[in-house]
Amino acid sequence: MPRTTLRSLFALLLVMMTGVSVQAGNISAEIASDFAPRSGYLVRAAGDGYLIDLDARQQVAVGDLFAVVAPGEPIVHPVTQALVGSEDTVQGLLQVTRVKAGYSECRAVGTAAALKRGAPIRRFQNIDARFWDYTGYGESLFRELQAQVPLLQWQDYRATQERRPPLPAVAASEQPSLYFILTGSGLEVRAPDFSLMHRYPLALRGDGEPMMRPATAALPATVAAAGLPAPSPAGSAAAQRIWTGPILKGTPVGLEIGDFDGDGKQEIAVAFGDRVEIFRLAGEELRQLAVVPFERSLRAYHLDGADLEKSGRMQLYLSAVTGSGNPSGLSIAWRDGAYRITRAKIPWHLRRITLPGEGNVLAAQKMGIQGREYAGPVFRVILAEDRLTEGDPIPGPAQANLYDFTPVTSRGGISFARLVADGYLKIVTPDGRELGETVDKTGGSESHLEMDEEAQTGGETRVVYLPARFEATERGEVLVPANSAASLLSRVRSFSKSQLQALVLSGGTVQEAWHTEPEKNYLADFRVAEAANDGKRRLVTVVAFPEGGPFSFSRKAALQIYSLPEPRGAQ
């Protein structure tokens, strides 16, 4: 079982007025794993940063801090004469910005002059740690962390509480430290410049049941991060998370936002394998409007919306399969004062595509016979005489399927982004010429089809995973989730870390323009839309994370909203 899956999201026991103390055991065990010691060497300087000789095989993650140390005088036991240590000094701090194959890229934190190649590096060695308790019940957790992570130089609990700011922020004059910030919604760990490293967001009631986390606050018109701005890998900007919704049950397969009932307000639909839940967000409140269940024989795997009826109300279109693997999509629409399934047994894969000069169209592709997941061209879906029919083909790259390409408009004209099976995103011309490719893998989705061509002869079904949703913006950026895990079983995916990336073509490579902060969850889907009915477009994601402990395979979900970075100058 992957380390990150086993340790993901151990819970804090949230205590407000009950007088029960914070339970430290589970959360401290997770943090002990995240902050376990790792040793290596500084390879060399690289531009404005540095390279170290550690990678994902040593469980190194983006955000990790390494102390560059200079060995000092040996410490010898006076009786046994055994060497018990050395008086090492810290010459500088490095923070991991990218994990590559065989090495990792780092940036210096604070002053790091005269760092030499071959210098020993040690993860979290002798770094000051401050525990800010905003609940009043966190001292037991602090003591447990102090015992579990002895490499850190923990500052005294009571003295730190006396000096902590009224709201979490770091003063520019403070010595570089790690900040463990305990609030009513969980525990955050922030780097010396106050960039987010880890978040442990779940809370439990005293009886062990998860608490529904309410909508936290009205969405601000503008959002400023407390303290210093967070750094970003490779010079890219970071989108800030500003709202998290209440807990939902299950693993999402899709997200859509639009005016579903024609009242001029935006609704939010979250699709799961067995149902769609519809909400409206206004100010502080996420209110559930409806739950539309499916037949038990169906399993949905994709959601998009379109107004084929030209009614001014978006209809929801779900790609789904039966238990025997046959396509059997659905549409859900507002009818007679309620949300209802209005069409069933749609025999195609479905997806909305934004075509340059035309806008959004609902596209489809047939499923092949004998276990072929895609067959024939991608085509428009047309509503004629109240029936969905096959329209004209939609141009795309050669060998592309419905889910693995999207048109991109830039100064150079129209091209296509492709998220290919090996996990790299490419930009290609209409005639197939490659313009650029990502250096690292991206994408990753748990949505899948089970093809049964082998089951008929006694073999196992074949699991086919869809690409993650990726979409182009009017600025020429390509938005794509980047889901990852320490390792994946061959047939079953379970992602445990994620962020959303905005990618742009630059100088023959596809590079990151901005990203969301890394999260310990699976990013199932996203939209850029006006979700809060306040006239402001923001990034909305739906994420999933384990429920009930490290050995649980069930999932919970939550909606999240991010502010978007300001547009940069033309590339």
N, C-alpha and C positions, 0 to 999 in steps of 0.2 A: 504493500500500500504506500503511495507517495507520502513523503514526510509532510508536505504542505497540506495534503488532504486530511491526514490524521490530526494535524494540529490546528486546522482552520477554525477560527472563530469560537474558541472556548469562551464561555460566558462569564461575565461579571454578575454578581448578585446585587442588583440595584436596591438601595435602601434609602428611603426618604424620611418617613415618619414612623417607621415600625420599630426602630431601635435595634434591628438585627445588623450585625457587622458585615462588611464586605468579605465574601469568601474568596480567599486568595489562591487556593491550590490549583485549580484548573488554569486560570489565566496566567499564573506565574509559570506553570509548566510550559505553556505555549511560548511565553516570552523567553524562557530559558533556552528553548529550541531556536527561536529567532536570533538570539544573541549569543549562541554557542561560540566558543573561541575557534578561530581559524588563523593559520599562519602561512606566510608565503614571503615573496620577495618583490621588490620594485624592479621592473624590467628596464624601463627608461622613460624619459620625458617624451611626450607626443603632442606637439603644438602647445596649446595652453594647458594641457593636462598631463596625465601619466598613465602608464600601462603596468598592471600587476599580473602575476603568473597564476591567478586563481580564476575559476569559472564556475558554471552551474554544477559541475560534478562535485565541488566542495560546498554546495548549497549557498553560494554567494548570490546575493540579490541586489538589484538596483536600490540605492539608498544606503547600503551598508557603509560603515565608517571603519577605516583602517588607520591605526597609529603607525607612523614610520618611526622606528625606535633605533637608538644607538646603545649597544650593550655597554654596561658600566662595570663597576667593580664587582667581582664575584662575592657572593655571600656564602660563607663556609661555616658549617656547624662546629661549635667550639669543642665538642667531645668526639663526635664520630668523624670529623673532618670531611663529611660529605658535602657536596655542593648543593645548596638548597635554593639558589636563585642568583639574580644579579640586580644591581641598582641601575636599571635601564632608564634612559631619558627619552621623552617623546620629542622628535624633531619637527613633526608636522602631522596634519590629519588629511586623509584622502577619502573622498566619498565616491562610491561606484555610480557611474552614470549609464554604462552599458555593459552587459555581460555577453561576451563573444565566445567562440569555440577556442578554448585553450588559454584565454586571457580575458581581462576586463579593463575597460576604460574608466578612469577616475578623474576627478577635479580636486584641486586643493581647497581646503576649508581653512580660512584665515591665512596666517603667515606660514609658508612652507618653503623657505629659501634653502638653496644648496642641498636639495635631496639628491642622493647619489644612487646610481643603478646598483642593484645587488643589496640595497639596504633591507633589513628584515622588516616585515609588516605584520601586524597582529590586529585582528578584528576586535574593536571595542576595548583595547588594552589601555588602562589608566586614563580613561576619559571621564570627566566629571559628569555626574548624573543628578538631576534635581527632580524631586517628586512633588508636584503641585496638586494638592488634594482640595477640590472644590465641593466635596460632599460632606466632609467632617467625619467620615467613617472609614477612611482609607489607610489608617496606620498599620493594620494587620497585613494588608496587601503590600505595603511598603516593606515591612520586615521580611515577608516571604521573598519578595523580589531581591532584596539585599542579600539573602542567603543563596538564592538560585543563580544570580548573576554577579559573582564576586569580582569579576574583572573590572567592572565599572567602579569609579570613585564616588560612592553615594554620599551626598551631602546630608547633614543631620535633618531628620524629618521636622522637628519642631522649629528649628531655626529657619528652615526653608519656608515653612508655612507663614512665619512672621514676615518674611521678605517677599513673598510671592505677590504679583500684581493683582488688582481686583478682577481683571479679565486677562486671559492668557495672551501674553506678548513678551517679547524679549527686548531688553535694553541693549543698545549698541555697545555700552561700556562693559557688559558682562563677559566673563571668561567663557570661552567656548565650552558648551555643555550639551548633554542630551536632556530633553525635557519630557518627563512622564507626567501627563496631565490627566487626572481623574475627574470626570464630571458626571452628572446624572445620566448621560447617554453612553458612557463607556470610558475607555482609556485610549489616549493618543500618545504616540511617541514622536517627538519632533527633533530634528537635527539642530546643530548649533545655530544655523541661520534661520531656523524655525520652519524649514520645509518638512512636510509630513513624511515620516518613514513607515509607521505602522499604525493601524487603527483596529481596536478590538471592540466592535460596536454593540454586541448583543447584551441585553440585560434580562435577568430572570426574576420572577416573583419569589417570595419566600418559599412557596410550595414547589419550586423548580420549573414552573410553566413559563414559557417566554411571554414577555410583556409586549403588548401592541405599542409600538413607538408612535406617538401622535405626530402629525405634521408640525414641524418645529417652530415655524415662524412665517409671517408674511414675507414674500420674496422682495428683497430690496431692489430699488431702481438701479443702484450701482453697488458693487461689493468691493470692499478694500480688505485685503488680508491683514490680520493683526501682525504687528511687528515688521520684520524685514520680509521682502518678497521671496517666494520660493525659487530656488534655482531650477534650471531645466536642462536635461541632457542635450548635448550638441547645440546649445544656444537657442533651443526652441522655447516658446512660451508655454505656460501651463494654464489650463482652464480650472477655475475654482469651483468646488462643490458648495452649493449654498442651501440645499434643502434635501432632506431624506424623508420619505413617506413611511407609513405604517407597514407592518409585516403582512405579507401575503403568503399563502401556502402553495408550495409546488415549484417546479422549474418552468419559467416562462419560455415560450417559443416565438413570441412576437409582440410588437408594440405598435400602436397606431394612434394618431392624434388628429382630430378634425371635428367639424360640426356634424354630429351624427343624427340629431333630431330636428335640425332646421331652426333652432331658436337664436342663432347668431352667436352662441357661445361654444367654446371648444370642450370636447370630451376626450377622455383618454381610455383606450382599450388595451388590456393586457390579455394575451392569449396563452393558455396552457394546453396541454395535450387533450384535456377532456372538457374544456369550457373557455368562455371569454368573460372577463370581468370588466365592467364599464364604470368609469369614475368621472367626477368633475372636481377640479382644483380651483378654489377661490380663496385668496388670502391665506389664512392659516389652515383651512380645512380641505382635506381630500375626502369627498363624499362618494360612497358607492351608490351608483344608480341602478345597476342591474347585473345579474349573473345569468348567462345563457349557456346551459349545459348541452353537450353533444350526446348522440347515441353511444352506448357503451362499446359498440364495435368499432368506433372511429377513433383515430388519433391524429390531431392536428400537428403540423410541423412548420407552418409559415403563415404570417398575417400581413396583409396590405389592405389599403382602402382606396376606393375610387367612386366617383359619382357617374356611373354608366347610365343611370336613369334620368340624369339631367334635372333632378328634383331640388337641387340646392342642399341636399343631405348626403354626406359621404356614406356609402355602403362598405361593409367589411367583407373581405374575401379571404377565406381560409383554405390553404392547401392541406389536404388530409388524406389518409389512407385507411382502408378497412383492415381487419385482422389478418386477412389473406394477402395484403399488400397491394390491393387495387386502388387506384386513385378515386377519391370520392369527396371533392371539395364542397365547401358551404359558402353561402353568403348570408349575412345578418344585416337587417335594416330596421329602421323605425317604422312601425306599422300600427295604426289604430291605438296610439298612445303607449306602445310598448316595443321593446326590442325583440325581434322574432327571426328565426331562421326562415328565409324567404326562398332559398334555392338549395338543393342538395344534389349529391351525386355528380358534381362537376368533374369531368374526366381528365383534368389537366393539372399540371403544376401551374401556380399562379404567382405573379409578382408585378408590382407597379414599377415602371421605368420612366425616368425623366428624359425626354428626347429634346435635343437642342432645337430651338425655334418653335417648339410645339407644346412642351410641358409634359404633364404626367399622363401616361396611358397605362391601362391594365394589359399586361402581356401574359402569355402562356406558352407552354410547351407540352407535347404529349409524352406519356410514359411508354417506353418500348415494350415489346413482348419478350418472353423468355429472360426476364430479369434485367433487361436494359432500363436504366433509370431515366434516360432521356432519349427521345427519338424525334427526328424531323426538325424543321426550323422553329425559331422563336417567332410568335405571331401576335397580332393585336387581338384583344377580345372585344367583340361588338355585341351590343344588345339590339336585337332585331325581333320585332313582334313578341316582345317579352321573353325571348330566348337568347341565351348566350351562344354566339356563333364564332367561328374562326374567321379572322380578318386577314389583312395583308401581312406578309413577313416583315419583321423588324430587322434592319441591318445590324450586323455585329461582327466581331472577329471570327475567323475560321475556327472551327472545332469548339466554339464556345457553347455553353448551355445557358439556360434561363437565369441561373443564379450567380454565374462567375464573371460577369462583365457589366460595365456601366459606361455610358458616354461621358466624356470630359471635354468641356469647352475652355479654350485658352486663346491667347493671342495668336498662336500658331494654327488655329483652326480646331477642328473636331478630331479627337482621338478616343481611344478606349482604355479604361483601366480594367485589368484582369487579375483576379485572385486565383491563381492556379493551384493545382492539387498539392504541389510541394510546399505551399505556404508563403510564397513570395508574391508580392504585388508588382505587376508590370504595367507600363504604359506602351501601347502599340498604336500604330497608324491603321486606318481602315484597310490598307492592303497587307497588313500583318507585319510591317517593319517595327522592330522593338526600339523604343526611344529611351527606356530606362527601367531599372528594377530596384527594389529595395535591397539593402545590404543584409537586413535581418528578416526573419520570418515574421508574419503578422497574421491577423485573422484568427480563425479557430471558432468552431461552433459545435454545440452538442445536439442541435437539431439533425435528425437523420431519418432515412428510410431503411426498412428491412426488406431486402430483395430475397425472394424465396425460390430462386431457380435451383438451388441445391437441395432444398428441403424435400422436393418431390422424389429424390433418389436416396433419401435417408441422411443427407448431409445437413449442416447448419445453414441457417439463413445468412445472407451477406449484408452487413451493416454499411450503408453509404451515408456519409456525413455531408450536409450542405455546407457551402462556404458561408462565412459570416456575412451579414448585411454590410455592404459598403456603398457609399453614395458620394457623388461629386457635388460641390457647392458652386455657387455662381462666381466665386473667386478662383475657381480652378483647383481647389483642394479636394482631396479624396479622404473622406472620413471612414475609418475602419476600426473595429475593436481589435485589440491584441490580447488574446487569452492564452494563458500558459499554465503549466503544472510541472512539477519536478520530473514526472514521467507519466506515461499514459499506457493503460492496458491496450492490447491490440484491438479489442472489439468494443470497449466501453470507455468513452471519454468522460473525464470529470475535472474541469478546469477549476483552479483555485486562486489564480492571480489574473488581474486584468487592468487595462487602461484603454482609453480611446485615443487614437492617433489621427492627426490631420497631416496628410502627406502631399508633397508637391514635387513636380519634376524640376530638377535643377542640375544642369551640367552633366547630363547623361546618367544620373542616378535619381532615384525617388527618395527624397529626404523628408524628415519630420519637420513640420512648421510649428505645431503645438500639440499638446497632449493633455489628458487629464491625469491627476495624480494616481499612481499605482494603488490598487485596492485588492484586498484579500477576498475576492469573489469571482463569479463568472458573469461577464457582461453578455447578456443574452440578446439584447436588441437596443436600438437607439433611434431617436428622431431629433431634428432641429425644428422647433415649432413654438408657437405661442400656446403654452400649456396652462398658464395661470390666469388667462383671460384679463391680462393687464396691458396688452399691446406690445409685449416684448418677446422677441424670439430668443429661446435658450436651448441648450442641449439637454435632452431628457433621455435618461437611460433606465433600463430595468435590469436588475442584477439578481443573482441567486447565490446562496451560501448554505452550508450544512445546517441541519436542524437536529438538536437533541444530543450533541456530543460528537467526539472524534470518530466513532465507529458507526455513525448513522449515515445511511445512504439517502434519506429523505432530505428535501430542500425547502428552504424559505426564500422569499423574494421581496424586493422593495424597489420602488421608483426613486430615482435621484435626479436632481436638476443642477446644472452647472451654468455659470456665466460664461459667455464666449469671449475669447481674447479679442482685443481691438484689431482691425485689419492692418496688415503691414503694407509697406510700399510695394509697388509692382515688382514681380520677380524678373 
